[in-house]
Amino acid sequence: MEFGNFSIWEVIMMVCFGFSWPFAIVKTVKAKNPAGKSYLFLTMIIIGYAAGCVHKLLHKMDWVFALYVINALMVATDMVLCLYYQHKLNRKKDSGV
């Protein structure tokens, strides 16, 4: 179903995904431990969002492009936080604390 220049189904998908990532980020910050997080999964999600951006740029640019970018940035933020906390945990373990 298309409304104007965008698909309502694509918008619903991107909004639903977009609402879930802040919860993942908050969970990572609160736990300060990336245990259970899959870097491969997060990487694949970022690649998927990048592919959506490329499609928008090459075939059908509309405002939904911004949702792809925002979602990709949130996933990247979660990944950076996981890497940061993993590094801190490794340093703490290496120092014997």
C-alpha positions, 0 to 999 in steps of 0.5 A, spaced: 500 500 500 503 506 497 501 513 500 504 518 496 511 517 495 512 512 500 509 505 503 505 505 509 508 498 511 515 500 510 514 506 515 510 501 520 516 496 520 521 502 520 518 505 526 517 499 530 524 497 529 526 504 531 522 504 538 526 497 539 533 500 539 533 505 544 531 499 549 537 495 547 541 501 548 538 503 555 539 495 557 546 496 555 548 502 559 544 499 565 548 493 565 555 495 563 556 488 560 555 486 553 554 479 555 549 476 550 550 481 545 551 478 538 556 483 534 555 479 528 547 480 529 548 488 530 553 488 524 548 484 519 542 489 522 547 495 520 548 492 513 541 491 512 539 499 514 545 501 509 542 497 503 535 500 505 539 507 504 542 505 498 535 503 495 532 509 497 538 513 494 538 509 487 531 508 486 526 511 491 528 517 495 523 519 500 523 521 507 523 514 510 530 515 508 531 518 515 528 513 518 533 508 516 539 513 518 536 514 525 535 506 526 542 505 523 545 510 528 542 507 534 544 500 532 551 503 531 551 506 538 549 500 541 555 496 538 559 502 540 557 501 547 558 494 547 565 494 544 566 500 550 564 496 555 567 489 553 574 493 553 573 496 560 571 488 562 577 486 559 582 491 562 579 490 568 580 482 568 587 483 565 589 488 571 586 482 576 581 487 579 
